[in-house]
């Protein structure tokens, strides 16, 4: 493994990919041992950010997650460059235009051939097919959260999700896996009613994602300290009721505990080790996120970055250098 790297800012992501076996190890050495289930990746919007994070980490990343608006090209030169290096792409498409205009989910659900929104979905289909590699696609992640409430009801979201998948499939898209993603609290609040109401159904979903944060005294002084295991247990149980679906933690992070230096570092190490355990074998993605490069998250003033302390940074580097993750 590599020695400590030069630090530049950035939001790192761990992406877990379920794989069968490893024929060629990184660096070209052959190996007969099974390929590690966990692959390390990075959240980045363009080639410069990808390269920055890979330099910081000292590895080529296995996965790249990017965020797009509805009327924005899905792929740019940076994403094609990422593909050329064998990186998997995890792409979120928001039901919102580049000018910040909200697109109601019901309008997407009701779109028919000849309508502008239907044409948009056909354009997405062409872009996805022409990309020529597998893609994990997330439509409007966290639909139950406050920023998405103007877009419609749970029934509207479900109808829009299904319409999008149907149009893509009818247009011949075969290289996409659709990953439905909500917040951790949606699986536990009111007995998990929100998760059930927003779920499009097994026939329209390939992966079930969750965004999970240890907000300890950050957004509210009453927020308790919670391990990743505690945060995602309702998600794990939801996934068990939908066998055959990949489970993914597409956003995860922790605040610091000012009264206990090193507590966040231990949290990071425990979280990285968690998904190596047999009960979590269905998990294929774990993406660390701090909002640093996402303008819409600039209002979140929490020390979520893994560089928020020397001990947290050290823990992150231990994870990337020592844990059984594959990189490309």
N, C-alpha and C positions, 0 to 999 in steps of 0.2 A: 504494500500500500504506500501512498505518498506521504511525504512529510508535511507539516503545517504549511498552509498557504497564506499568501498575502490577502488581507481582508479588504474588500471594497463593499459597499452596501448592497443589499439585495434580499429578496424573499425567496427562501429555499422551499423546495417541495420534495416530499418523499412520495414516490409513486410505486405501488406494489403491483406487479404483474404476475398472474398465475401462469407458470410455464412447466413443461414436462422435463426436459433434460438439456444439458449443456454440452454441445459438441466441440465448441471452440471457446476457450476462456479469453478474457480481455488480455490483450497483448499477444495473442496468437498461440498460447500454449494449449494443447489439447487436454481434455479432462473427462473422466468417465463418471465423476460424481454427479448427482442430480443438480440441476440449476437451482440456485437459491430462489425461493418464492418471491422475495422482496426485491424490487428494482428501484433504485434511487433516481428521482427526477427533479424538475425545477419549474416553477411558475415564471413565465416570461412572455412578453408581448412581441418581441422582435429578436432578430439575430444578435444584436449588441447585448441585450440582457441575457440571452442564453450563454453567450461566450463569457460574459462577466461572471455569471454564476458557476460555470464550469471551471473557470480559472480559480475561483475562490475555493471550490470543492476539490479540484485536482483530478476530476473524472469527467468523462463524457457522460451526460445524463441519459437515462433510459426513457424518460417521459417529459413532455413539455405541456404545461397547461396555459391556455390563453383565453381571453375574454373578448367577445365580439358583440356588436349591436346587430339588430335585425337586418339593416340595409348596408352593412359593412361587408366587404369581401371576406370570405371565411379564411382564405389562405393568402399569404403574401410571400415575398421572396424569402423572408426569414423562416416561415413555416416549411417551405419547400427545402430550404437548406437543412433544417432540422430533420426532415424526412430522409434526406440523402445520407445522413449520418446514422440512420437506423433508429432514431428516436420515435417513440409513440407520442401521438398528439391527443390531448384532452381539451376539447374546445367547448366553451360555454357560449350560447347564443341567447341574448336577452330580448324580451319582447318590447324593445324600445329602439327608437331611431337615433341616428347620429346627432340630430338636433334636439335630443332628449324628449321628443314626443312619445308618449306611451301608445303602444298598440294593444287595444283590448283583446284578450284571449278569445272572446266570443267572435270577434271579426275574423280571426285566423280560422276558428272552427267552422265558420259559415262560408269561407271563401270557396268559390267554385271556378272551374276553368274559365279564363277570360278576365277574372278579377285580378287587380294588381297584387294582392297578397298571395294569391295562388301562383301567379307568375314568379313572385319572390321565392316560393317554395320550390318551383321548378328550377330556378336559377341555383338555389342551394344544392339541389340534386345533381345538377351538372357539375358544379364545383367539387362536390364530394366524390363523384365517380371519376372525374378527371384527375383527382389527386393521386390515385393509383396506389394507395396504401391504407391500412386500417386506421380508423379514427374512432375515438370515444366522444360522443356528442351529448351535451347536456343542454336541454332547452329550459331557459329561465330558472336557474337554480334558486333555491329558497323561495318558492312561490307563495308560501304562507307568511313570509316575513313582511315587515312594514313597508319596505320599498316597493313591494309587488302588489300591494293591496288595491291600488288604482287600476290594476289590469283586469280584475274580475273576481268571480267566485271560484271555489274549488271545482265545481262542475264545469265552469268555463275553461279552467286550466286543463282538466282532464280531456275535454273535447278538443282543445287546441293541440295538446300533445298527440292525441290519437290522429288528428287530421295531418299533422306534420309527418308523422311516421308513415301513415298510409300514402301520402303523396310521394314521399321519398321512395318507398318500396315500389309503388306503381311505376315510378320513373326508372326503376332498375338499380337503385342504390343497394349494394350488397356488402360494402366494406365498412359499414358503420355499426357500432354498438351503442345503443341509447341508454344513458345513465341518468335515472331520475334522482334528484338531489334535494333534500330539505334539511332544516336545522335539527340538531340533536333534540331540542326541546319538543319538536313536533311529534317525536316518537314516545314522549312521556307525558306531556301536558294533556289533561282531560282523558287519561287512559290511552293516549296515542291517537285520539280521534282525528287530529289534523293530518297525520301521516296517512291514515286510511282514506280520508276524504280526498286528498290530493293525489293518491296513487292511481296511475292510469290503467293498471292491470298488467298481469304477467305477459300477455300477448304483445304488449307494446313496450316492454322494458327488458333490457339485457343486464343492467347493473343497478344496484340500489345504493345511492350515495348519502353521506351525512356530513354536515359541517359542525365541528365540535370544538368548543373553546372553554378553557379554564379561565374565566373572567375575574378571578379572585380580587375582590374589592376594587374593581376597575370601573365598570359601567355603573356599579352600585356598591356602596360600602357593606352591603349585606351579602354579597356574592360569596359563597363558601369555596374553599379549596376543593377541587374535584380532580381525580385522576382521569386519564383517558378511558380506563376501563369502566369507571362509573358513568362517564359521559355517553359512551357508545353502547352500553349494555342493552337499552331498549331497542336500539338499531339492530344489534346482533340478533335479538329475539324476533324482531320483525322479519329479518332476513331468513331466519330458520323456518318461518311460515311460508316462505317463497323459495323452496329449494331449487338449486340450479342457477340462481342469480348471483353474479359477482357482487360482493360488498366492498364499498370504497369509502374511506374517510378523505373527502376531497378538500377539506379545510380543517386544520387543527393547529392550535397554538396555546400558549400559556402566558399569563402575566407573571411578574415577579412577586415574591413575598418580601417586602422591605424589612420585615422583622426576622427573616430567616434566610440569609445569603446561602446560595447553593440549593435551595429548595426547587427552584425551576430547573436547574441542571439535572437533579434527580428525577424530576417529572419527565423530562425529555428522554432520559435513558430508559425509564420504566415504560414509557409509551412506545418507544422503538422496539423494545423487547416483547411487548404485549402481543403483537400480531404474529410473532413467531410461534406462539403456543397453539396446540392442536384445536382448541375451541374456536380459534379465529382463522381457520384454514380457508374459509370462503373469502377473506379479505384480500383484495388485489390492488388497493391504492391507499396511500397515506400521504397527503399533500400538506406540507407546512406552509402557512400563509400568514403574512403580517400586514397586508394592505399597503405596503410602502409604495408600490408602483400601480396602484389602482385608485385613480382620482376620486371615485365615488366613496371610497373608504377613508378619505382624508380626515373626516370628522371623528374617527375613532382614535382617541388619544390614550392608547394603552401600550405598555412596554411588551408587546407580543413578539418582537423580533428576537430570534435566537441569539443575537448579538447584544442583547440588553444588559448583559453582565459578562465578565470574563469567565465565570464558571459555566454559564449557559453556552457560550461560544465553545468552550473546551468540550462540553458534553456533546454538542452538535458535531464537532470534528471527530470525536470518538465514535459516534454513530456512523458517520460517513466512511471512516477508515477501517472500522473493526467489525461492525455488524454484518451479518450474512446477507448483504444486499448485492444484487448484480447491477451493473451500471449501463451496459449497452449490449 
